[in-house]
Amino acid sequence: MRHSTFSEIMLYPANLINDDDKILVTFDDIPEAITFGKNRYEALIHAKDALDTALSFYAERGSPLPKLSNLNQTNFW
């Protein structure tokens, strides 16, 4: 069995914005992560995928992960 350990957990604030008949999701700290959903639940599911994908771009380039700019938000991934 393989185990992973993390020395630090990063929480990135998500912005959920009503945009006509959908919810737009963006991350101030990770501009590459943009998605949407038909409702809040779907938007948050897509947000996790968008964030995972965007962070993988940093890892593939060998770039450091973005620093957190604002923790006064209510939605984190």
C-alpha positions in Angstrom: 0.0 0.0 0.0 1.4 3.4 -1.0 1.0 6.4 1.3 1.5 10.0 0.6 2.2 12.7 3.2 1.9 16.4 2.8 3.9 18.9 4.8 1.5 21.7 3.9 -2.1 21.9 2.8 -3.0 24.7 0.4 -6.6 26.1 0.5 -7.4 28.4 -2.4 -10.5 30.7 -2.1 -13.0 30.2 -4.9 -15.3 33.0 -6.3 -18.8 31.8 -7.2 -20.6 34.3 -9.5 -24.1 34.1 -10.8 -23.9 34.5 -14.5 -27.3 34.3 -16.1 -28.4 30.6 -15.9 -25.1 29.3 -14.6 -22.5 29.7 -11.8 -19.1 30.9 -12.8 -16.1 29.8 -10.7 -12.8 31.5 -10.6 -9.8 31.5 -8.3 -8.0 34.8 -7.7 -4.7 33.1 -7.0 -4.9 30.7 -9.9 -6.1 32.5 -13.0 -5.9 29.3 -15.1 -8.7 27.7 -13.1 -12.0 28.9 -14.5 -15.1 26.8 -14.8 -18.9 26.9 -14.4 -21.9 24.7 -13.5 -25.7 24.7 -13.9 -26.0 25.1 -10.1 -23.8 25.6 -7.0 -23.2 21.8 -6.5 -22.2 21.2 -10.1 -20.0 24.4 -10.1 -18.1 23.2 -7.0 -17.5 19.7 -8.5 -16.2 21.4 -11.7 -14.1 23.8 -9.5 -12.2 20.9 -8.0 -11.4 19.5 -11.4 -10.4 22.9 -12.7 -8.2 23.6 -9.7 -6.5 20.1 -10.0 -5.8 20.6 -13.7 -4.5 24.2 -13.2 -2.2 23.1 -10.4 -0.9 20.2 -12.5 0.4 22.8 -15.0 2.6 24.3 -12.3 3.9 20.9 -11.4 4.6 20.0 -15.0 6.6 23.2 -15.5 8.4 22.8 -12.1 7.0 26.1 -11.0 6.2 26.8 -7.3 2.5 26.7 -6.4 0.9 30.2 -6.2 0.8 31.7 -2.7 -2.5 32.4 -1.1 -3.6 36.1 -1.3 -6.8 36.2 0.7 -8.2 33.8 3.2 -11.3 35.9 4.0 -13.4 33.9 1.6 -15.9 31.2 2.4 -15.3 28.6 -0.3 -12.1 26.7 -0.4 -10.5 23.8 -2.4 
